[in-house]
């Protein structure tokens, strides 16, 4: 069985963040997606607060 190749779908960046996304279509199953986000100069606490706290994210 041949493994489908990942297709590069997006590449965006700012001065302190970069985002990449890929997609592939397996023969048997739904589409699969993979993404990678890199934050420069962000503490683990800041990222935790941003992703886990809706009120913090709205600021």
KOLPABA-638312 format. One record per residue (C-alpha): residue number from 1; residue in one letter; x, y, z. Coordinates in Angstrom, 1 decimal. Layout:
! KOLPABA-638312
NUM  A  X  Y  Z
...
//
This chain:
! KOLPABA-638312
1  X  0.0  0.0  0.0
2  X  1.4  3.4  -1.0
3  X  1.6  6.1  1.6
4  X  0.2  9.4  0.2
5  X  2.6  12.3  0.1
6  X  2.1  15.4  2.2
7  X  1.1  18.5  0.1
8  X  2.4  21.8  1.5
9  X  -0.7  24.1  1.8
10  X  0.4  27.2  3.7
11  X  3.4  29.1  4.9
12  X  2.9  32.3  6.8
13  X  5.1  34.3  9.2
14  X  5.4  37.5  11.1
15  X  8.4  38.9  13.0
16  X  7.9  36.5  15.9
17  X  5.8  33.6  14.6
18  X  5.8  31.2  11.7
19  X  3.1  28.7  10.6
20  X  3.2  25.9  8.1
21  X  0.4  23.4  7.1
22  X  0.3  20.2  5.1
23  X  -2.5  17.9  3.9
24  X  -2.7  14.5  2.4
25  X  -5.5  12.2  1.2
26  X  -5.1  8.5  2.2
27  X  -6.8  6.0  -0.1
28  X  -8.8  4.6  2.8
29  X  -9.9  7.3  5.2
30  X  -10.5  11.0  5.6
31  X  -8.1  13.7  4.7
32  X  -5.2  14.2  7.2
33  X  -3.7  17.6  8.2
34  X  -0.5  18.5  9.9
35  X  0.7  21.9  11.1
36  X  3.7  23.5  12.7
37  X  3.7  26.8  14.6
38  X  6.9  28.4  16.0
39  X  6.7  31.3  18.4
40  X  9.8  33.3  19.1
41  X  10.4  34.8  22.6
42  X  7.2  33.4  24.0
43  X  7.2  31.8  27.4
44  X  5.4  28.4  28.1
45  X  3.1  30.3  30.5
46  X  2.1  32.8  27.9
47  X  1.2  30.1  25.4
48  X  -0.7  28.1  28.0
49  X  -2.7  31.2  29.0
50  X  -3.4  32.1  25.4
51  X  -4.7  28.6  24.3
52  X  -6.4  27.6  27.5
53  X  -8.0  30.8  28.7
54  X  -10.7  32.3  26.5
55  X  -10.8  35.6  28.5
56  X  -7.0  36.0  28.2
57  X  -7.1  35.3  24.5
58  X  -9.7  38.1  24.0
59  X  -7.3  40.7  25.4
//
